[in-house]
Amino acid sequence: MNDNDKWLIMAFLLMIFGLMLSGWMCRHYVTLW
């Protein structure tokens, strides 16, 4: 596993985390309203 793969995996995990966070925030605000 070289540096390029490591950065690719990190970016992929960050993208998934961002999607989960945005989805959770949307659901939270919808339930708040």
ABEGO torsion letter per residue (X at the ends): XBAAAAAAAAAAAAAAAAAAAAAAAAAAAAAAX
